[in-house]
C-alpha cells in the first residue's frame, strides 16, 4: 500500500511537471487590436495556447509582454482571425516544431530581440505570410527543413550568429526578400537558395571572401547586397548564375582591381563599388552594360581616368568617382556618355584638365570638380557643353582669364567660392557671382 501511494504521488508530480512544461504563456500581458482600432489589454496567469486568450471574432493583431521562454507545439495554432503577432523581447529561447499552424489570416510575426539559438526542422511549416522577423537573436544554426511549404514576402535574420546556409533549409518555399546582414556567414551551400525565387538578398557585414557561382545561383534575383564583407577578387563568370541581377552592392570590401569580363553583358543598372582598395580598372571593365544607370567607385585608390570606360553603356547617367587619387582629366574623357545627370570627381588630386577633356560631352546636370588642385581654367575649355551646376569650389584658382559670362555662358550655376583669387580677379569673380 505504501509503495502504491508513493508511485501515485510520483505520477501526480510528473503529470504536473509535464503539464507545466507545456505552458507557453504564463503571467504575461496580452494586448490586441481589432482591425487596428483601440488597444485592449489583459493580464494572463496561464495558458497553453494563444487561441484561449484572444477573442474569436474580427481580425486581431496581438502583442505579448512578459516572459515567454518556450513556444510549445500548437501554442499559436488554429486561430482563424489572427492577423499578426509581436513577441519581441520576451526572452524566447526555443520554438518547438508545430508551434505555428492553421492560421488562415496570419500575415506575420516578430520574434526579434530574443534568445533563440537555433531554428529546428519543422518550425515554420505550412505558413503563407508577409513577414517573419527573427533579427537580434543569437541564432547559430538553421536546421534543414526549418522552412517547409513556407511562403513569405520577407524574412529578416539580421544580427544573429549564423555561419552558413545549409542545403535543405528551404523546402517548397517562395520568398521575395531575405535579409541576413550582420552575421558571420562565409558559406552558402551550392543550390541552397536556388529554388525559392528570391528577388532581393542582403548579406551586408558578413565574412564572404568571394562570389561563388554555385552558391549564388539565383535565377530571379534582382538585388544583391554584399557590402562590408572580405571579398578580395571578382573573377570573370562570378555573376553567370545571376542573369536578372539589376543592383549589386559591394561597398566596403577589399577589392584591389576590376577585371574585364566580370560585369560585361549583364543587366546591372546600379553598381556600387565604393570604399574598397581599387587601384586598377581594366579599360573594358564596364563595357557593354546597356542597362547601367549608376556607377559608384567613390573612396578607392584610382589614379587614372580612362576615356574608354563605359563603351556601350548607353543608359549611364550617374558616375561617382570622388575621393580617389586621379590627377588628370584626359582628352575626350566623357566621350562614351555624352548626356549624363551627374559626374562627381570631388576630392581627388586633379591638377590638369586637357584642352579637349570635354569634347564629345553635350550635357551634364552636375559636374563636381570641387576640392581638387586645379590651378588653371582655360577660357575655351568647356566649349559648347551645357552644364546645370559646375562646382569648382575649393581648388587653387587664382584667376580665370577672359569674360566669365562668355566662359560660363552654358553653365546655369557655376560655383567658384573658396579659391585663392588674386586681388585683380576678386572683383571680377564677385561681380559675376552676384549677377
QUIVENQUI-V713758 format. One record per pair of residues at least 24 apart in sequence whose C-alpha atoms are under 8 Angstrom apart, sorted by the first residue. I is the first residue (numbers start at 0). J is the second residue. If there is no record, write none. Layout:
I & J
I & J
This chain:
21 & 47
21 & 71
22 & 46
22 & 47
22 & 48
22 & 71
23 & 47
23 & 48
23 & 67
23 & 68
23 & 69
23 & 70
23 & 71
23 & 74
24 & 48
24 & 49
24 & 66
24 & 67
25 & 66
25 & 67
26 & 65
26 & 66
27 & 63
27 & 64
27 & 65
27 & 66
27 & 67
28 & 63
28 & 64
28 & 65
29 & 61
29 & 62
29 & 63
29 & 64
30 & 61
30 & 62
30 & 63
31 & 59
31 & 60
31 & 61
31 & 62
32 & 59
32 & 60
32 & 61
33 & 57
33 & 58
33 & 59
33 & 60
34 & 58
34 & 59
34 & 60
35 & 60
47 & 71
47 & 74
48 & 73
48 & 74
48 & 75
48 & 76
49 & 74
49 & 75
49 & 76
49 & 78
50 & 74
50 & 75
50 & 76
50 & 77
50 & 78
55 & 79
55 & 80
56 & 80
58 & 82
58 & 104
59 & 83
60 & 84
61 & 85
62 & 86
63 & 89
64 & 89
65 & 89
66 & 90
66 & 91
67 & 91
68 & 92
68 & 93
69 & 93
69 & 94
69 & 95
70 & 94
70 & 95
70 & 98
71 & 95
71 & 96
71 & 97
71 & 98
72 & 96
72 & 97
72 & 98
72 & 99
73 & 97
73 & 98
73 & 99
73 & 100
74 & 98
74 & 99
75 & 99
75 & 100
76 & 100
76 & 101
76 & 102
77 & 101
77 & 102
78 & 102
78 & 103
79 & 103
79 & 104
80 & 104
80 & 105
81 & 105
82 & 106
82 & 107
83 & 107
83 & 108
84 & 108
84 & 109
85 & 109
85 & 110
86 & 110
86 & 111
87 & 111
87 & 112
87 & 113
88 & 112
88 & 113
89 & 113
90 & 114
91 & 115
92 & 116
93 & 117
93 & 118
94 & 118
94 & 119
94 & 122
95 & 119
95 & 122
96 & 120
96 & 121
96 & 122
96 & 123
97 & 121
97 & 122
97 & 123
97 & 124
98 & 122
99 & 123
99 & 124
100 & 124
100 & 125
100 & 126
101 & 125
102 & 126
106 & 130
107 & 131
108 & 132
109 & 133
110 & 134
111 & 135
111 & 136
112 & 136
113 & 137
114 & 138
116 & 140
117 & 141
117 & 142
118 & 142
118 & 145
119 & 143
119 & 144
119 & 145
120 & 144
120 & 145
120 & 146
121 & 145
121 & 146
121 & 147
122 & 146
123 & 147
123 & 149
124 & 148
124 & 149
125 & 149
126 & 150
126 & 151
127 & 151
128 & 152
129 & 153
130 & 154
130 & 155
131 & 155
132 & 156
133 & 157
134 & 158
134 & 159
135 & 159
141 & 165
141 & 168
142 & 168
143 & 167
143 & 168
143 & 169
144 & 168
144 & 169
144 & 170
145 & 169
146 & 170
146 & 172
147 & 171
147 & 172
148 & 172
149 & 173
150 & 174
151 & 175
152 & 176
153 & 177
153 & 178
154 & 178
155 & 179
156 & 180
157 & 181
157 & 182
158 & 182
162 & 186
163 & 187
163 & 188
164 & 188
164 & 191
165 & 191
166 & 190
166 & 191
167 & 191
169 & 195
171 & 195
173 & 197
175 & 199
176 & 200
177 & 201
178 & 202
179 & 203
180 & 204
180 & 205
181 & 205
186 & 214
187 & 214
187 & 215
188 & 214
189 & 213
189 & 214
189 & 215
189 & 216
190 & 214
190 & 215
190 & 216
192 & 216
192 & 217
193 & 217
193 & 218
196 & 220
198 & 222
199 & 223
200 & 224
201 & 225
202 & 226
203 & 227
203 & 228
204 & 228
205 & 229
209 & 233
210 & 237
210 & 238
211 & 237
212 & 236
212 & 237
212 & 238
212 & 239
212 & 240
213 & 240
215 & 240
215 & 241
216 & 240
216 & 241
217 & 241
218 & 242
218 & 243
219 & 243
219 & 244
220 & 244
221 & 245
221 & 246
222 & 246
222 & 247
223 & 247
223 & 248
224 & 248
224 & 249
225 & 249
225 & 250
226 & 250
226 & 251
226 & 252
227 & 251
227 & 252
228 & 252
228 & 253
229 & 253
230 & 254
231 & 255
232 & 256
233 & 257
233 & 258
233 & 261
234 & 258
234 & 260
234 & 261
235 & 259
235 & 260
235 & 261
235 & 262
236 & 260
236 & 261
237 & 261
238 & 262
242 & 266
245 & 269
246 & 270
247 & 271
248 & 272
249 & 273
250 & 274
250 & 275
251 & 275
252 & 276
255 & 279
256 & 280
256 & 281
257 & 281
257 & 284
258 & 284
259 & 283
259 & 284
259 & 285
260 & 284
262 & 288
263 & 287
263 & 288
264 & 288
264 & 289
266 & 290
266 & 291
267 & 291
268 & 292
268 & 293
269 & 293
269 & 294
270 & 294
270 & 295
271 & 295
271 & 296
272 & 296
272 & 297
273 & 297
273 & 298
273 & 299
274 & 298
274 & 299
275 & 299
276 & 300
277 & 301
278 & 302
282 & 307
282 & 308
283 & 307
283 & 308
283 & 309
283 & 310
284 & 308
284 & 309
285 & 309
285 & 310
285 & 312
286 & 310
286 & 311
286 & 312
287 & 311
287 & 312
288 & 312
288 & 313
289 & 313
289 & 314
290 & 314
290 & 315
291 & 315
292 & 316
292 & 317
293 & 317
293 & 318
293 & 319
294 & 318
294 & 319
295 & 319
295 & 320
296 & 320
296 & 321
297 & 321
297 & 322
297 & 323
298 & 322
298 & 323
299 & 323
299 & 324
300 & 324
301 & 325
302 & 326
303 & 327
304 & 328
304 & 329
304 & 332
305 & 329
305 & 332
306 & 330
306 & 331
306 & 332
306 & 333
306 & 334
306 & 335
307 & 332
307 & 334
307 & 335
308 & 335
309 & 335
309 & 336
310 & 335
311 & 335
312 & 336
315 & 339
316 & 340
316 & 341
317 & 341
317 & 342
318 & 342
318 & 343
319 & 343
319 & 344
320 & 344
320 & 345
321 & 345
321 & 346
321 & 347
322 & 346
322 & 347
323 & 347
323 & 348
324 & 348
324 & 349
325 & 349
326 & 350
326 & 351
327 & 351
327 & 352
327 & 353
328 & 352
328 & 353
328 & 356
329 & 353
329 & 355
329 & 356
330 & 354
330 & 355
330 & 356
330 & 357
330 & 358
331 & 355
331 & 356
331 & 357
331 & 358
331 & 359
331 & 360
332 & 356
332 & 357
332 & 358
333 & 357
333 & 358
333 & 359
333 & 360
334 & 358
334 & 359
334 & 360
336 & 360
337 & 361
337 & 362
337 & 363
338 & 362
338 & 363
339 & 363
339 & 364
340 & 364
340 & 365
341 & 365
341 & 366
341 & 367
342 & 366
342 & 367
343 & 367
343 & 368
344 & 368
344 & 369
345 & 369
345 & 370
345 & 371
346 & 370
346 & 371
347 & 371
348 & 372
349 & 373
350 & 374
351 & 375
354 & 379
354 & 380
355 & 380
356 & 380
357 & 381
357 & 382
357 & 384
358 & 382
360 & 384
361 & 385
362 & 386
363 & 387
364 & 388
365 & 389
365 & 390
366 & 390
367 & 391
368 & 392
369 & 393
369 & 394
370 & 394
371 & 395
375 & 399
378 & 406
379 & 406
381 & 406
381 & 407
383 & 409
384 & 409
385 & 409
385 & 410
386 & 410
386 & 411
387 & 411
387 & 412
388 & 412
388 & 413
388 & 414
389 & 413
389 & 414
390 & 414
390 & 415
391 & 415
391 & 416
392 & 416
392 & 417
392 & 418
393 & 417
393 & 418
394 & 418
394 & 419
395 & 419
396 & 420
397 & 421
397 & 424
398 & 424
399 & 424
403 & 431
404 & 431
